Amino acid sequence: MDDKTLQAFRACVAHTAPGRERVREPVAGGQWREAEPDTARARSYALRRRNLGAPQALASVNVNHWRVDIAAIEKITGLDFGAKVRGADTIKDGDQPQVGEARILVSSFAQIKL
Protein backbone atom coordinates (compact mmCIF):
# COMPACT_ATOMS: atom_id res chain seq x y z
CA MET A 1 0.00 0.00 0.00
CA ASP A 2 1.49 3.34 -0.97
CA ASP A 3 1.84 6.19 1.54
CA LYS A 4 -0.99 8.29 0.09
CA THR A 5 -3.45 5.40 0.24
CA LEU A 6 -2.32 4.49 3.75
CA GLN A 7 -2.77 8.11 4.89
CA ALA A 8 -6.28 8.21 3.39
CA PHE A 9 -7.15 4.90 5.08
CA ARG A 10 -5.87 6.09 8.47
CA ALA A 11 -7.76 9.39 8.09
CA CYS A 12 -10.96 7.45 7.37
CA VAL A 13 -10.40 5.20 10.39
CA ALA A 14 -9.75 8.23 12.63
CA HIS A 15 -12.76 10.13 11.26
CA THR A 16 -15.17 7.24 11.86
CA ALA A 17 -13.76 6.22 15.28
CA PRO A 18 -16.22 8.27 17.39
CA GLY A 19 -19.21 6.73 15.61
CA ARG A 20 -17.86 3.21 16.01
CA GLU A 21 -17.12 3.83 19.68
CA ARG A 22 -20.63 5.27 20.23
CA VAL A 23 -22.36 2.11 18.97
CA ARG A 24 -19.97 -0.54 20.27
CA GLU A 25 -21.46 -0.91 23.77
CA PRO A 26 -25.17 -0.78 22.78
CA VAL A 27 -24.63 -3.32 19.99
CA ALA A 28 -22.70 -5.64 22.31
CA GLY A 29 -25.66 -5.48 24.70
CA GLY A 30 -28.20 -6.12 21.94
CA GLN A 31 -29.58 -2.57 22.22
CA TRP A 32 -29.89 -1.90 18.50
CA ARG A 33 -32.25 1.08 18.79
CA GLU A 34 -29.85 2.84 21.15
CA ALA A 35 -27.03 2.20 18.70
CA GLU A 36 -28.89 4.15 15.97
CA PRO A 37 -31.14 6.76 17.60
CA ASP A 38 -32.09 8.26 14.19
CA THR A 39 -35.25 6.23 13.50
CA ALA A 40 -35.38 7.18 9.80
CA ARG A 41 -31.82 5.97 9.31
CA ALA A 42 -32.46 2.75 11.26
CA ARG A 43 -35.64 2.09 9.23
CA SER A 44 -33.77 2.75 5.98
CA TYR A 45 -31.08 0.24 6.97
CA ALA A 46 -33.69 -2.37 7.93
CA LEU A 47 -35.50 -1.93 4.58
CA ARG A 48 -32.26 -2.26 2.61
CA ARG A 49 -31.46 -5.47 4.47
CA ARG A 50 -34.98 -6.84 3.92
CA ASN A 51 -34.83 -6.07 0.18
CA LEU A 52 -31.60 -8.02 -0.25
CA GLY A 53 -33.53 -11.28 -0.19
CA ALA A 54 -32.07 -14.66 0.63
CA PRO A 55 -28.30 -15.08 0.48
CA GLN A 56 -27.09 -15.99 -2.98
CA ALA A 57 -24.16 -18.20 -3.89
CA LEU A 58 -21.28 -16.14 -5.24
CA ALA A 59 -19.01 -17.07 -8.06
CA SER A 60 -15.64 -18.35 -6.95
CA VAL A 61 -12.86 -15.78 -6.97
CA ASN A 62 -9.13 -16.26 -7.06
CA VAL A 63 -7.85 -14.79 -3.79
CA ASN A 64 -4.37 -15.14 -2.34
CA HIS A 65 -4.12 -15.57 1.43
CA TRP A 66 -1.13 -14.05 3.20
CA ARG A 67 0.07 -14.65 6.74
CA VAL A 68 1.31 -11.54 8.54
CA ASP A 69 2.16 -10.98 12.19
CA ILE A 70 -0.44 -9.24 14.37
CA ALA A 71 1.89 -6.31 15.14
CA ALA A 72 2.18 -5.54 11.41
CA ILE A 73 -1.62 -5.53 11.03
CA GLU A 74 -1.92 -3.21 14.05
CA LYS A 75 0.71 -0.86 12.63
CA ILE A 76 -0.91 -0.66 9.18
CA THR A 77 -4.51 -0.28 10.42
CA GLY A 78 -4.02 1.66 13.64
CA LEU A 79 -6.01 -1.02 15.49
CA ASP A 80 -5.00 -2.43 18.87
CA PHE A 81 -5.86 -6.12 19.27
CA GLY A 82 -4.53 -6.21 22.82
CA ALA A 83 -1.80 -8.15 24.59
CA LYS A 84 -3.72 -11.46 24.60
CA VAL A 85 -4.04 -11.54 20.81
CA ARG A 86 -0.46 -10.36 20.26
CA GLY A 87 0.73 -13.01 22.74
CA ALA A 88 -1.15 -15.73 20.85
CA ASP A 89 0.41 -14.83 17.49
CA THR A 90 1.91 -18.13 16.27
CA ILE A 91 4.10 -16.40 13.71
CA LYS A 92 6.66 -15.98 16.53
CA ASP A 93 7.07 -19.75 16.96
CA GLY A 94 10.43 -21.24 16.04
CA ASP A 95 9.20 -23.13 12.99
CA GLN A 96 7.53 -20.05 11.57
CA PRO A 97 9.31 -17.53 9.33
CA GLN A 98 11.39 -14.90 11.06
CA VAL A 99 10.08 -11.34 11.26
CA GLY A 100 10.83 -9.72 7.93
CA GLU A 101 10.32 -13.04 6.17
CA ALA A 102 6.88 -13.56 7.67
CA ARG A 103 4.79 -12.35 4.77
CA ILE A 104 4.26 -15.62 3.01
CA LEU A 105 1.66 -16.80 0.55
CA VAL A 106 -0.61 -19.39 2.16
CA SER A 107 -1.64 -22.03 -0.35
CA SER A 108 -2.98 -24.71 2.01
CA PHE A 109 -4.41 -25.00 5.50
CA ALA A 110 -1.43 -27.16 6.47
CA GLN A 111 0.75 -24.03 6.35
CA ILE A 112 -1.24 -22.37 9.14
CA LYS A 113 -0.02 -23.49 12.55
CA LEU A 114 -2.69 -23.25 15.24
TAJO-V65658 format. One record per helix or strand of 2 or more residues. SS is the DSSP state (alpha for helix, beta for strand). FROM is the first residue (numbers start at 1). TO is the last residue. Records with the same first field share a line. If there is no record, write none. Layout:
BEGIN
SS->FROM-TO, FROM-TO
END
This chain:
BEGIN
alpha->3-28, 32-35, 39-51, 70-77, 83-87, 90-92, 109-111
beta->65-67, 104-106
END
